[in-house]
Amino acid sequence: MVNIPDHWSTSLEFANIIDWKFEKTDNSNDIIPNELTHNYLLNNFNIDNSILKYYCLPADNLLSDTEFQRMVDSGFAGEKETVLYPYSIIIYGAYYSRTDLLTKLSSLRIGKRHKKINGNCINYFSDLIPYFKEYAKGFLDGFNDFDDTQIKPFLTLFAEKQDYVNKVFEYITKSLFCSHGWATLRRGFGTNQDEEIIGAFEDGQKQGYFYRAWSIVFSNNNLFAPLFQIQQESKPPQSINIDESRTKQIITQKIEGMDKQGWKYAFNNETDYNTFADLLTNFFEYKEYSLPEITIRLKRTCKTKLSKALGEIHKTLSENRLSSDKEFYKIIRILNHFEKETEKDLYKALIR
């Protein structure tokens, strides 16, 4: 048996692997035809860069600027946004989103009670085999039924080819909080009241849908490239000038003051830090804002100090009671350490 390594939940090593297969098998056990696998399609078709960048969005925050610079220093010539492909892990023939599986494995260490499968506590990676086998069934079901369940029922009677292309594009790019979103769909293991892991088939089915959708995109690059190019051109607004906003000055002072390392204590790169600071600034200044599609991944041990700083920011800038400020909680939840927290737990963390 293989023990679940500590570093899988405390570093990015597992998330940054290039390719990994559990219990390697011969090709007869693969459940997806080779010509429809992403590796085959990416290696045999010319794929527009705008498509590749959106495809790699779920793993975008897993590679820090420092790690990428080490790759560049070693001779790597590609772009940071497309280094890590999302589906690098294969278990019993089914593909796993690296960020989603990392989140699930990390969730095994959360809570006081052991999570279980079939009444047995999970202590080793191999204890998850029943989950993986059921996930594989769901993945195959989702892959095979994608058109019939997710696309065709929503087309008009006399739909044309472009209508189909638009609907597949919409499936990939739409974002529904906590239920659907290519860039943000990552969650811990679902459990019942007895901490028994549930939902393996549904987890696999959802990823099977996404995997098939991307196979369709890669197979029809010329049809989908214009849609992804237009979306890529919708760039976010320029960062707010700190000299022109007293609100942003206060926000940055609180975050910079939480530790001698400043914002680097919590954030992996300056882009993430500025995105979050600008979002808070617009929120407290009652200006229009939109939550980013991608969860911002923080450094591992920063939660306590950052929580205190965020609580102080709200106390200084908000006219609303923290205990009932649901919109503020939504913003905090774009940070990965807080994305699964209830409002009650968020409130406790912010007032410490």
Buried (B, 14 or more C-beta within 10 A) or exposed (E): EEEBEEEBBEEBEBBBEEEBEBEEEEEEEBBBEEEBBBEBBBEEEEBBBBBBBBBBBBBBBBBBEEBBEEBEEEEEEEEBBBBBBBBBBBBBBBBBBBBBBBBBBBBBEEEEEEBBBEEEEBEEBBBBBEBBBBBBBBBBBBBBBBBEBBBEEEBEEEBEEEEBBBBBBEBBBEBEEEEBBBBBBBBBBBBEEEBBBBBBBBBBBBBBBBBBBBBBBBBBBEBBBEBBEEEBEEEEEEBBEBEEBEBBEBBBBBBBEBBEEBBBBBBBBEBBBBBBBBBBBBBBBEEEBEBBBBBBBBBEEBBEBBBBBBBBBBEEBBEEEBEEBEEBBEBBBBBBBBBBBEBEEBBEBBEE
